[in-house]
Amino acid sequence: MNRESKIFVAGHNGMVGSAIVRQLQKQGYNNLLLRSHSQLDLCRQEAVEQFFEHEKPEYVFLAAAKVGGIIANQTAPADFMYQNMMLEMNVIHAAWQNGCKKLEFLGSSCIYPRMAPQPMKEECLLTSALEPTNEAYALAKITGLKYCEYLNRQYKTDFISVMPTNLYGPNDNYHPEHSHVLPALIRRFHQAKTDNLAEVTCWGDGTPLREFLYVDDLAELCVFLMNNYSGNETVNAGTGKEISIKQLTGLVAKIVGFKGRIIWDTSKPNGTPRKLLDISKTTQMGWRYKTELEDGIRMAYQDFLENPIRAER
């Protein structure tokens, strides 16, 4: 990309998309195409095709997605599959039809098998069964990355895929039922502190291990890959470090200032036992994350305090 390139960031109002916009602007890319959902519904094929035909973006960051935690994925799997497949297929297809120079598709580490060898390498994709609690979302993301791969093979496009680990940071979703684990914990402990509660109940037994990447670090990697990587194989985006949910819960409670008891409801699901990405590919390319988890959680909590409306999304 050069500084004058016309760049479409799909999903620019979301956590990932807004971070990519911040990073692009920081690096001097200012010819950005940004459309809200009300301006452009990516699930409507005709609208997407008209947008691409009229604007002719040269580069596309496909960060738009319907996302949520375990409850949301279990409650509405059909919605997660339909909306994600429709929007990603519409955007990728229109980018190919209109001669887009390069597209970067953002997926998720949940595409990998539930019991994949750890840390998970890119080539373990589709080697065994997925985690049932987010299977619909994972299948949609696998479809998107495979479509990019097939277009590259058949039509010689330059479409790449990035699979981030668990993300957090500014502009996250703190909804009480539809958020991911880290923002959910921030909201829950903040509310407990505000209400002077003596205890907080968390799902599962706290043993699952998770990896977390600050969203602005991901955005930096996304721009780096757009400029430096081409290939059919997806690229893992993570830190190479993991923490148990029980340890994470204690860390969030400390940062928020909740001093009560933490109770574990073992009747609720744990999710995948372990999800650590193999990040040797990005390491070999010379990229490394910058934000340590405790520092990142402090910044995320500050963002939560400064933008209370996000807690209601």
ZADO-1210 file (C-alpha; in nm, 4 decimals, padded with zeros to 6 digits):
<atoms>
<atom x="00.0000" y="00.0000" z="00.0000" code="MET" pos="1"/>
<atom x="00.1074" y="00.3573" z="-00.0512" code="ASN" pos="2"/>
<atom x="-00.0224" y="00.6558" z="00.1454" code="ARG" pos="3"/>
<atom x="-00.2673" y="00.7515" z="-00.1285" code="GLU" pos="4"/>
<atom x="-00.4167" y="00.4019" z="-00.1736" code="SER" pos="5"/>
<atom x="-00.7940" y="00.3770" z="-00.1443" code="LYS" pos="6"/>
<atom x="-00.8508" y="00.1455" z="00.1541" code="ILE" pos="7"/>
<atom x="-01.1835" y="00.0012" z="00.2678" code="PHE" pos="8"/>
<atom x="-01.2013" y="-00.1020" z="00.6341" code="VAL" pos="9"/>
<atom x="-01.5128" y="-00.3165" z="00.6679" code="ALA" pos="10"/>
<atom x="-01.6412" y="-00.3042" z="01.0243" code="GLY" pos="11"/>
<atom x="-01.4640" y="00.0193" z="01.1202" code="HIS" pos="12"/>
<atom x="-01.6967" y="00.0837" z="01.4147" code="ASN" pos="13"/>
<atom x="-01.6093" y="-00.2450" z="01.5838" code="GLY" pos="14"/>
<atom x="-01.3187" y="-00.3114" z="01.8164" code="MET" pos="15"/>
<atom x="-01.0888" y="-00.4584" z="01.5504" code="VAL" pos="16"/>
<atom x="-01.1919" y="-00.2307" z="01.2667" code="GLY" pos="17"/>
<atom x="-01.1554" y="00.0865" z="01.4731" code="SER" pos="18"/>
<atom x="-00.8090" y="-00.0251" z="01.5848" code="ALA" pos="19"/>
<atom x="-00.7076" y="-00.0832" z="01.2218" code="ILE" pos="20"/>
<atom x="-00.8320" y="00.2652" z="01.1326" code="VAL" pos="21"/>
<atom x="-00.6274" y="00.4145" z="01.4172" code="ARG" pos="22"/>
<atom x="-00.3174" y="00.2293" z="01.3013" code="GLN" pos="23"/>
<atom x="-00.3631" y="00.3250" z="00.9362" code="LEU" pos="24"/>
<atom x="-00.4072" y="00.6904" z="01.0259" code="GLN" pos="25"/>
<atom x="-00.1064" y="00.6738" z="01.2576" code="LYS" pos="26"/>
<atom x="00.1036" y="00.5515" z="00.9646" code="GLN" pos="27"/>
<atom x="-00.0246" y="00.8208" z="00.7294" code="GLY" pos="28"/>
<atom x="-00.2908" y="00.6318" z="00.5346" code="TYR" pos="29"/>
<atom x="-00.5781" y="00.8770" z="00.5092" code="ASN" pos="30"/>
<atom x="-00.7665" y="00.7758" z="00.1940" code="ASN" pos="31"/>
<atom x="-00.9974" y="00.5486" z="00.3901" code="LEU" pos="32"/>
<atom x="-01.3401" y="00.4234" z="00.2868" code="LEU" pos="33"/>
<atom x="-01.5576" y="00.3871" z="00.5965" code="LEU" pos="34"/>
<atom x="-01.9235" y="00.2876" z="00.5994" code="ARG" pos="35"/>
<atom x="-02.1443" y="00.2192" z="00.8998" code="SER" pos="36"/>
<atom x="-02.3980" y="-00.0642" z="00.8981" code="HIS" pos="37"/>
<atom x="-02.6784" y="00.1860" z="00.8321" code="SER" pos="38"/>
<atom x="-02.4878" y="00.3167" z="00.5304" code="GLN" pos="39"/>
<atom x="-02.3896" y="-00.0245" z="00.3918" code="LEU" pos="40"/>
<atom x="-02.5401" y="-00.3551" z="00.5033" code="ASP" pos="41"/>
<atom x="-02.2701" y="-00.6080" z="00.4143" code="LEU" pos="42"/>
<atom x="-02.5239" y="-00.8917" z="00.4245" code="CYS" pos="43"/>
<atom x="-02.6991" y="-00.7442" z="00.1187" code="ARG" pos="44"/>
<atom x="-02.5176" y="-00.8651" z="-00.1901" code="GLN" pos="45"/>
<atom x="-02.6539" y="-00.6012" z="-00.4273" code="GLU" pos="46"/>
<atom x="-02.5570" y="-00.3161" z="-00.1944" code="ALA" pos="47"/>
<atom x="-02.2034" y="-00.4510" z="-00.1524" code="VAL" pos="48"/>
<atom x="-02.1601" y="-00.5002" z="-00.5263" code="GLU" pos="49"/>
<atom x="-02.2781" y="-00.1446" z="-00.5963" code="GLN" pos="50"/>
<atom x="-02.0404" y="-00.0057" z="-00.3338" code="PHE" pos="51"/>
<atom x="-01.7381" y="-00.1858" z="-00.4793" code="PHE" pos="52"/>
<atom x="-01.8306" y="-00.0999" z="-00.8367" code="GLU" pos="53"/>
<atom x="-01.8641" y="00.2681" z="-00.7501" code="HIS" pos="54"/>
<atom x="-01.5714" y="00.3107" z="-00.5063" code="GLU" pos="55"/>
<atom x="-01.3196" y="00.0568" z="-00.6445" code="LYS" pos="56"/>
<atom x="-01.1164" y="00.0139" z="-00.3245" code="PRO" pos="57"/>
<atom x="-00.7610" y="-00.1008" z="-00.3867" code="GLU" pos="58"/>
<atom x="-00.7152" y="-00.2673" z="-00.0480" code="TYR" pos="59"/>
<atom x="-00.9680" y="-00.4212" z="00.1909" code="VAL" pos="60"/>
<atom x="-00.9423" y="-00.5060" z="00.5594" code="PHE" pos="61"/>
<atom x="-01.2385" y="-00.7354" z="00.6295" code="LEU" pos="62"/>
<atom x="-01.2865" y="-00.6892" z="01.0038" code="ALA" pos="63"/>
<atom x="-01.6667" y="-00.6877" z="01.0074" code="ALA" pos="64"/>
<atom x="-01.8287" y="-00.9792" z="01.1899" code="ALA" pos="65"/>
<atom x="-02.1087" y="-01.0801" z="01.4219" code="LYS" pos="66"/>
<atom x="-01.9261" y="-01.1812" z="01.7401" code="VAL" pos="67"/>
<atom x="-02.0085" y="-01.2904" z="02.0929" code="GLY" pos="68"/>
<atom x="-01.9191" y="-01.5160" z="02.3829" code="GLY" pos="69"/>
<atom x="-02.0349" y="-01.8666" z="02.4741" code="ILE" pos="70"/>
<atom x="-02.3928" y="-01.7652" z="02.5625" code="ILE" pos="71"/>
<atom x="-02.4443" y="-01.5732" z="02.2400" code="ALA" pos="72"/>
<atom x="-02.2947" y="-01.8499" z="02.0253" code="ASN" pos="73"/>
<atom x="-02.5030" y="-02.1209" z="02.1917" code="GLN" pos="74"/>
<atom x="-02.8237" y="-01.9173" z="02.1819" code="THR" pos="75"/>
<atom x="-02.8093" y="-01.8030" z="01.8197" code="ALA" pos="76"/>
<atom x="-02.5870" y="-02.0361" z="01.6127" code="PRO" pos="77"/>
<atom x="-02.7989" y="-01.9906" z="01.3002" code="ALA" pos="78"/>
<atom x="-02.7614" y="-01.6120" z="01.3206" code="ASP" pos="79"/>
<atom x="-02.3855" y="-01.6377" z="01.3712" code="PHE" pos="80"/>
<atom x="-02.3450" y="-01.8689" z="01.0731" code="MET" pos="81"/>
<atom x="-02.5762" y="-01.6807" z="00.8349" code="TYR" pos="82"/>
<atom x="-02.4647" y="-01.3243" z="00.9051" code="GLN" pos="83"/>
<atom x="-02.0932" y="-01.3999" z="00.9052" code="ASN" pos="84"/>
<atom x="-02.1035" y="-01.6139" z="00.5923" code="MET" pos="85"/>
<atom x="-02.3173" y="-01.3650" z="00.4028" code="MET" pos="86"/>
<atom x="-02.1118" y="-01.0553" z="00.4811" code="LEU" pos="87"/>
<atom x="-01.7719" y="-01.2157" z="00.4250" code="GLU" pos="88"/>
<atom x="-01.8696" y="-01.3871" z="00.0999" code="MET" pos="89"/>
<atom x="-02.0275" y="-01.0686" z="-00.0332" code="ASN" pos="90"/>
<atom x="-01.7202" y="-00.8568" z="00.0438" code="VAL" pos="91"/>
<atom x="-01.4602" y="-01.1089" z="-00.0748" code="ILE" pos="92"/>
<atom x="-01.6498" y="-01.1828" z="-00.3955" code="HIS" pos="93"/>
<atom x="-01.7057" y="-00.8144" z="-00.4760" code="ALA" pos="94"/>
<atom x="-01.3369" y="-00.7401" z="-00.4086" code="ALA" pos="95"/>
<atom x="-01.2369" y="-01.0068" z="-00.6602" code="TRP" pos="96"/>
<atom x="-01.4927" y="-00.8923" z="-00.9175" code="GLN" pos="97"/>
<atom x="-01.3714" y="-00.5331" z="-00.8984" code="ASN" pos="98"/>
<atom x="-00.9987" y="-00.5971" z="-00.9200" code="GLY" pos="99"/>
<atom x="-00.9035" y="-00.5262" z="-00.5603" code="CYS" pos="100"/>
<atom x="-00.5228" y="-00.5440" z="-00.5296" code="LYS" pos="101"/>
<atom x="-00.5254" y="-00.7133" z="-00.1908" code="LYS" pos="102"/>
<atom x="-00.7730" y="-00.8228" z="00.0751" code="LEU" pos="103"/>
<atom x="-00.7057" y="-00.9233" z="00.4343" code="GLU" pos="104"/>
<atom x="-00.9646" y="-01.1445" z="00.6012" code="PHE" pos="105"/>
<atom x="-00.9842" y="-01.1439" z="00.9817" code="LEU" pos="106"/>
<atom x="-01.0904" y="-01.4700" z="01.1415" code="GLY" pos="107"/>
<atom x="-01.0523" y="-01.6223" z="01.4868" code="SER" pos="108"/>
<atom x="-00.8514" y="-01.8904" z="01.6634" code="SER" pos="109"/>
<atom x="-01.1779" y="-02.0810" z="01.7196" code="CYS" pos="110"/>
<atom x="-01.1368" y="-02.2178" z="01.3646" code="ILE" pos="111"/>
<atom x="-00.8933" y="-02.4748" z="01.5016" code="TYR" pos="112"/>
<atom x="-01.0018" y="-02.8143" z="01.6388" code="PRO" pos="113"/>
<atom x="-01.1108" y="-02.8377" z="02.0016" code="ARG" pos="114"/>
<atom x="-00.8335" y="-03.0831" z="02.0838" code="MET" pos="115"/>
<atom x="-00.5675" y="-02.9490" z="01.8472" code="ALA" pos="116"/>
<atom x="-00.2039" y="-03.0043" z="01.9506" code="PRO" pos="117"/>
<atom x="-00.0753" y="-02.7049" z="02.1463" code="GLN" pos="118"/>
<atom x="00.0416" y="-02.4521" z="02.0497" code="PRO" pos="119"/>
<atom x="-00.1830" y="-02.4614" z="01.7443" code="MET" pos="120"/>
<atom x="-00.0075" y="-02.4366" z="01.4098" code="LYS" pos="121"/>
<atom x="-00.1816" y="-02.3023" z="01.1012" code="GLU" pos="122"/>
<atom x="-00.1710" y="-02.6446" z="00.9337" code="GLU" pos="123"/>
<atom x="-00.3849" y="-02.8108" z="01.2035" code="CYS" pos="124"/>
<atom x="-00.6953" y="-02.6527" z="01.0484" code="LEU" pos="125"/>
<atom x="-00.9695" y="-02.9100" z="00.9696" code="LEU" pos="126"/>
<atom x="-00.7790" y="-03.2025" z="01.1204" code="THR" pos="127"/>
<atom x="-01.0462" y="-03.2890" z="01.3814" code="SER" pos="128"/>
<atom x="-01.3736" y="-03.1735" z="01.5414" code="ALA" pos="129"/>
<atom x="-01.4427" y="-02.8132" z="01.6395" code="LEU" pos="130"/>
<atom x="-01.5466" y="-02.6825" z="01.9815" code="GLU" pos="131"/>
<atom x="-01.9294" y="-02.7325" z="01.9879" code="PRO" pos="132"/>
<atom x="-02.0032" y="-02.4083" z="02.1742" code="THR" pos="133"/>
<atom x="-01.8835" y="-02.1891" z="01.8851" code="ASN" pos="134"/>
<atom x="-01.8989" y="-02.4303" z="01.5915" code="GLU" pos="135"/>
<atom x="-02.1308" y="-02.2137" z="01.3802" code="ALA" pos="136"/>
<atom x="-01.9043" y="-01.9095" z="01.4036" code="TYR" pos="137"/>
<atom x="-01.5960" y="-02.1205" z="01.3364" code="ALA" pos="138"/>
<atom x="-01.7503" y="-02.2790" z="01.0277" code="LEU" pos="139"/>
<atom x="-01.8359" y="-01.9361" z="00.8892" code="ALA" pos="140"/>
<atom x="-01.4800" y="-01.8128" z="00.9416" code="LYS" pos="141"/>
<atom x="-01.3339" y="-02.1278" z="00.7866" code="ILE" pos="142"/>
<atom x="-01.5543" y="-02.0693" z="00.4826" code="THR" pos="143"/>
<atom x="-01.4186" y="-01.7150" z="00.4457" code="GLY" pos="144"/>
<atom x="-01.0531" y="-01.8094" z="00.4662" code="LEU" pos="145"/>
<atom x="-01.1037" y="-02.1020" z="00.2294" code="LYS" pos="146"/>
<atom x="-01.2781" y="-01.8794" z="-00.0231" code="TYR" pos="147"/>
<atom x="-00.9761" y="-01.6460" z="-00.0144" code="CYS" pos="148"/>
<atom x="-00.7495" y="-01.9465" z="-00.0696" code="GLU" pos="149"/>
<atom x="-00.9575" y="-02.0780" z="-00.3605" code="TYR" pos="150"/>
<atom x="-00.9677" y="-01.7374" z="-00.5307" code="LEU" pos="151"/>
<atom x="-00.5906" y="-01.7162" z="-00.5011" code="ASN" pos="152"/>
<atom x="-00.5527" y="-02.0583" z="-00.6592" code="ARG" pos="153"/>
<atom x="-00.8067" y="-02.0135" z="-00.9358" code="GLN" pos="154"/>
<atom x="-00.7798" y="-01.6437" z="-01.0195" code="TYR" pos="155"/>
<atom x="-00.4337" y="-01.5482" z="-00.8845" code="LYS" pos="156"/>
<atom x="-00.5705" y="-01.2942" z="-00.6382" code="THR" pos="157"/>
<atom x="-00.3638" y="-01.1748" z="-00.3421" code="ASP" pos="158"/>
<atom x="-00.6092" y="-01.2377" z="-00.0571" code="PHE" pos="159"/>
<atom x="-00.4688" y="-01.3279" z="00.2843" code="ILE" pos="160"/>
<atom x="-00.6191" y="-01.4447" z="00.6147" code="SER" pos="161"/>
<atom x="-00.5231" y="-01.3614" z="00.9729" code="VAL" pos="162"/>
<atom x="-00.6428" y="-01.5646" z="01.2711" code="MET" pos="163"/>
<atom x="-00.6199" y="-01.3660" z="01.5953" code="PRO" pos="164"/>
<atom x="-00.6315" y="-01.5150" z="01.9414" code="THR" pos="165"/>
<atom x="-00.8703" y="-01.3695" z="02.2030" code="ASN" pos="166"/>
<atom x="-00.8767" y="-00.9923" z="02.1626" code="LEU" pos="167"/>
<atom x="-00.9531" y="-00.7084" z="02.4024" code="TYR" pos="168"/>
<atom x="-00.9066" y="-00.3341" z="02.4268" code="GLY" pos="169"/>
<atom x="-01.0697" y="-00.0028" z="02.3308" code="PRO" pos="170"/>
<atom x="-01.4202" y="-00.0208" z="02.1820" code="ASN" pos="171"/>
<atom x="-01.4817" y="-00.3737" z="02.3117" code="ASP" pos="172"/>
<atom x="-01.8312" y="-00.5137" z="02.3705" code="ASN" pos="173"/>
<atom x="-01.9254" y="-00.5299" z="02.7396" code="TYR" pos="174"/>
<atom x="-02.2788" y="-00.6622" z="02.6989" code="HIS" pos="175"/>
<atom x="-02.3777" y="-00.8779" z="03.0021" code="PRO" pos="176"/>
<atom x="-02.4709" y="-01.1777" z="02.7857" code="GLU" pos="177"/>
<atom x="-02.3065" y="-01.1328" z="02.4468" code="HIS" pos="178"/>
<atom x="-01.9498" y="-01.0353" z="02.5354" code="SER" pos="179"/>
<atom x="-01.6306" y="-01.2416" z="02.5456" code="HIS" pos="180"/>
<atom x="-01.4687" y="-01.3526" z="02.8687" code="VAL" pos="181"/>
<atom x="-01.2325" y="-01.0629" z="02.9437" code="LEU" pos="182"/>
<atom x="-01.4757" y="-00.7723" z="02.8832" code="PRO" pos="183"/>
<atom x="-01.7458" y="-00.9751" z="03.0607" code="ALA" pos="184"/>
<atom x="-01.5225" y="-01.0020" z="03.3668" code="LEU" pos="185"/>
<atom x="-01.4448" y="-00.6294" z="03.3577" code="ILE" pos="186"/>
<atom x="-01.8139" y="-00.5443" z="03.3554" code="ARG" pos="187"/>
<atom x="-01.9071" y="-00.8031" z="03.6190" code="ARG" pos="188"/>
<atom x="-01.6413" y="-00.7022" z="03.8686" code="PHE" pos="189"/>
<atom x="-01.7033" y="-00.3316" z="03.8125" code="HIS" pos="190"/>
<atom x="-02.0741" y="-00.3813" z="03.8773" code="GLN" pos="191"/>
<atom x="-02.0007" y="-00.5928" z="04.1840" code="ALA" pos="192"/>
<atom x="-01.7690" y="-00.3242" z="04.3207" code="LYS" pos="193"/>
<atom x="-02.0246" y="-00.0517" z="04.2496" code="THR" pos="194"/>
<atom x="-02.3025" y="-00.2523" z="04.4197" code="ASP" pos="195"/>
<atom x="-02.0797" y="-00.3559" z="04.7143" code="ASN" pos="196"/>
<atom x="-02.1431" y="-00.7245" z="04.6482" code="LEU" pos="197"/>
<atom x="-01.9669" y="-00.9800" z="04.8659" code="ALA" pos="198"/>
<atom x="-01.9159" y="-01.2340" z="04.5895" code="GLU" pos="199"/>
<atom x="-01.9146" y="-01.2886" z="04.2122" code="VAL" pos="200"/>
<atom x="-01.9992" y="-01.6161" z="04.0381" code="THR" pos="201"/>
<atom x="-01.8010" y="-01.7167" z="03.7297" code="CYS" pos="202"/>
<atom x="-01.8669" y="-01.9957" z="03.4807" code="TRP" pos="203"/>
<atom x="-01.6837" y="-02.3289" z="03.4786" code="GLY" pos="204"/>
<atom x="-01.3984" y="-02.4269" z="03.7055" code="ASP" pos="205"/>
<atom x="-01.1370" y="-02.1736" z="03.5936" code="GLY" pos="206"/>
<atom x="-00.8958" y="-02.4300" z="03.4510" code="THR" pos="207"/>
<atom x="-00.9124" y="-02.3493" z="03.0754" code="PRO" pos="208"/>
<atom x="-00.6075" y="-02.1716" z="02.9407" code="LEU" pos="209"/>
<atom x="-00.6413" y="-01.8716" z="02.7141" code="ARG" pos="210"/>
<atom x="-00.4179" y="-01.6325" z="02.5228" code="GLU" pos="211"/>
<atom x="-00.5010" y="-01.2619" z="02.4914" code="PHE" pos="212"/>
<atom x="-00.3809" y="-00.9991" z="02.2439" code="LEU" pos="213"/>
<atom x="-00.4381" y="-00.6253" z="02.2812" code="TYR" pos="214"/>
<atom x="-00.6355" y="-00.5080" z="01.9797" code="VAL" pos="215"/>
<atom x="-00.3999" y="-00.2233" z="01.8862" code="ASP" pos="216"/>
<atom x="-00.1149" y="-00.4742" z="01.8655" code="ASP" pos="217"/>
<atom x="-00.3281" y="-00.6808" z="01.6269" code="LEU" pos="218"/>
<atom x="-00.3979" y="-00.3716" z="01.4160" code="ALA" pos="219"/>
<atom x="-00.0266" y="-00.3035" z="01.3826" code="GLU" pos="220"/>
<atom x="00.0232" y="-00.6632" z="01.2685" code="LEU" pos="221"/>
<atom x="-00.2636" y="-00.6370" z="01.0188" code="CYS" pos="222"/>
<atom x="-00.1067" y="-00.3381" z="00.8448" code="VAL" pos="223"/>
<atom x="00.2338" y="-00.5087" z="00.8573" code="PHE" pos="224"/>
<atom x="00.0935" y="-00.8223" z="00.6909" code="LEU" pos="225"/>
<atom x="-00.0912" y="-00.6257" z="00.4259" code="MET" pos="226"/>
<atom x="00.2417" y="-00.4760" z="00.3248" code="ASN" pos="227"/>
<atom x="00.4683" y="-00.7766" z="00.3793" code="ASN" pos="228"/>
<atom x="00.2850" y="-01.1094" z="00.3451" code="TYR" pos="229"/>
<atom x="00.1241" y="-01.3040" z="00.0644" code="SER" pos="230"/>
<atom x="00.0228" y="-01.6697" z="00.0739" code="GLY" pos="231"/>
<atom x="-00.2619" y="-01.9195" z="00.0923" code="ASN" pos="232"/>
<atom x="-00.1928" y="-02.0313" z="00.4458" code="GLU" pos="233"/>
<atom x="-00.3515" y="-01.8248" z="00.7205" code="THR" pos="234"/>
<atom x="-00.1352" y="-01.6375" z="00.9723" code="VAL" pos="235"/>
<atom x="-00.1801" y="-01.6771" z="01.3475" code="ASN" pos="236"/>
<atom x="-00.1851" y="-01.3564" z="01.5535" code="ALA" pos="237"/>
<atom x="-00.1072" y="-01.3890" z="01.9219" code="GLY" pos="238"/>
<atom x="00.1431" y="-01.3423" z="02.2023" code="THR" pos="239"/>
<atom x="00.2607" y="-01.6986" z="02.2579" code="GLY" pos="240"/>
<atom x="00.1623" y="-01.6636" z="02.6250" code="LYS" pos="241"/>
<atom x="-00.1360" y="-01.8125" z="02.8070" code="GLU" pos="242"/>
<atom x="-00.3146" y="-01.7683" z="03.1384" code="ILE" pos="243"/>
<atom x="-00.5798" y="-01.9763" z="03.3166" code="SER" pos="244"/>
<atom x="-00.9287" y="-01.8309" z="03.3415" code="ILE" pos="245"/>
<atom x="-00.8939" y="-01.8469" z="03.7207" code="LYS" pos="246"/>
<atom x="-00.5728" y="-01.6411" z="03.7081" code="GLN" pos="247"/>
<atom x="-00.7299" y="-01.3990" z="03.4607" code="LEU" pos="248"/>
<atom x="-01.0312" y="-01.3573" z="03.6870" code="THR" pos="249"/>
<atom x="-00.8101" y="-01.2715" z="03.9831" code="GLY" pos="250"/>
<atom x="-00.6121" y="-01.0233" z="03.7729" code="LEU" pos="251"/>
<atom x="-00.9239" y="-00.8442" z="03.6471" code="VAL" pos="252"/>
<atom x="-01.0689" y="-00.8320" z="04.0004" code="ALA" pos="253"/>
<atom x="-00.7475" y="-00.6737" z="04.1264" code="LYS" pos="254"/>
<atom x="-00.7357" y="-00.4119" z="03.8492" code="ILE" pos="255"/>
<atom x="-01.1029" y="-00.3213" z="03.8883" code="VAL" pos="256"/>
<atom x="-01.0731" y="-00.3122" z="04.2677" code="GLY" pos="257"/>
<atom x="-01.3190" y="-00.5871" z="04.3621" code="PHE" pos="258"/>
<atom x="-01.2221" y="-00.7400" z="04.6963" code="LYS" pos="259"/>
<atom x="-01.4989" y="-00.9960" z="04.7488" code="GLY" pos="260"/>
<atom x="-01.5102" y="-01.3711" z="04.6939" code="ARG" pos="261"/>
<atom x="-01.5048" y="-01.5447" z="04.3559" code="ILE" pos="262"/>
<atom x="-01.7277" y="-01.8536" z="04.3255" code="ILE" pos="263"/>
<atom x="-01.7081" y="-02.1026" z="04.0376" code="TRP" pos="264"/>
<atom x="-02.0258" y="-02.2545" z="03.8900" code="ASP" pos="265"/>
<atom x="-01.9015" y="-02.5890" z="03.7582" code="THR" pos="266"/>
<atom x="-02.2420" y="-02.6690" z="03.6076" code="SER" pos="267"/>
<atom x="-02.1634" y="-02.4157" z="03.3333" code="LYS" pos="268"/>
<atom x="-01.9383" y="-02.5001" z="03.0350" code="PRO" pos="269"/>
<atom x="-01.5652" y="-02.4321" z="03.0302" code="ASN" pos="270"/>
<atom x="-01.5334" y="-02.4180" z="02.6524" code="GLY" pos="271"/>
<atom x="-01.2162" y="-02.5384" z="02.4816" code="THR" pos="272"/>
<atom x="-00.9616" y="-02.6599" z="02.7415" code="PRO" pos="273"/>
<atom x="-00.6683" y="-02.4773" z="02.5858" code="ARG" pos="274"/>
<atom x="-00.6208" y="-02.2367" z="02.2940" code="LYS" pos="275"/>
<atom x="-00.2625" y="-02.1260" z="02.2433" code="LEU" pos="276"/>
<atom x="-00.1523" y="-02.0203" z="01.8972" code="LEU" pos="277"/>
<atom x="00.1813" y="-02.1084" z="01.7413" code="ASP" pos="278"/>
<atom x="00.3162" y="-01.7659" z="01.6431" code="ILE" pos="279"/>
<atom x="00.6419" y="-01.8802" z="01.4849" code="SER" pos="280"/>
<atom x="00.5348" y="-01.7447" z="01.1455" code="LYS" pos="281"/>
<atom x="00.4969" y="-01.3843" z="01.2626" code="THR" pos="282"/>
<atom x="00.8077" y="-01.4186" z="01.4804" code="THR" pos="283"/>
<atom x="01.0102" y="-01.5217" z="01.1756" code="GLN" pos="284"/>
<atom x="00.8755" y="-01.2190" z="00.9902" code="MET" pos="285"/>
<atom x="01.0110" y="-00.9964" z="01.2674" code="GLY" pos="286"/>
<atom x="00.6848" y="-00.8966" z="01.4369" code="TRP" pos="287"/>
<atom x="00.6180" y="-00.9135" z="01.8118" code="ARG" pos="288"/>
<atom x="00.3345" y="-00.7878" z="02.0300" code="TYR" pos="289"/>
<atom x="00.4002" y="-00.4853" z="02.2533" code="LYS" pos="290"/>
<atom x="00.1304" y="-00.4767" z="02.5231" code="THR" pos="291"/>
<atom x="00.1558" y="-00.7049" z="02.8262" code="GLU" pos="292"/>
<atom x="-00.1731" y="-00.8390" z="02.9607" code="LEU" pos="293"/>
<atom x="-00.1907" y="-00.6485" z="03.2890" code="GLU" pos="294"/>
<atom x="-00.1124" y="-00.3191" z="03.1180" code="ASP" pos="295"/>
<atom x="-00.3671" y="-00.3928" z="02.8476" code="GLY" pos="296"/>
<atom x="-00.6420" y="-00.4769" z="03.0973" code="ILE" pos="297"/>
<atom x="-00.5775" y="-00.1489" z="03.2805" code="ARG" pos="298"/>
<atom x="-00.6176" y="00.0425" z="02.9533" code="MET" pos="299"/>
<atom x="-00.9285" y="-00.1578" z="02.8636" code="ALA" pos="300"/>
<atom x="-01.0845" y="-00.0843" z="03.2035" code="TYR" pos="301"/>
<atom x="-01.0117" y="00.2845" z="03.1628" code="GLN" pos="302"/>
<atom x="-01.1820" y="00.2738" z="02.8231" code="ASP" pos="303"/>
<atom x="-01.4817" y="00.1021" z="02.9854" code="PHE" pos="304"/>
<atom x="-01.5041" y="00.3769" z="03.2497" code="LEU" pos="305"/>
<atom x="-01.4795" y="00.6524" z="02.9915" code="GLU" pos="306"/>
<atom x="-01.7401" y="00.4993" z="02.7569" code="ASN" pos="307"/>
<atom x="-02.0193" y="00.3556" z="02.9732" code="PRO" pos="308"/>
<atom x="-02.2586" y="00.3244" z="02.6795" code="ILE" pos="309"/>
<atom x="-02.0534" y="00.0299" z="02.5526" code="ARG" pos="310"/>
<atom x="-02.1675" y="-00.1759" z="02.8482" code="ALA" pos="311"/>
<atom x="-02.5208" y="-00.1742" z="02.7090" code="GLU" pos="312"/>
<atom x="-02.4407" y="-00.3035" z="02.3592" code="ARG" pos="313"/>
</atoms>
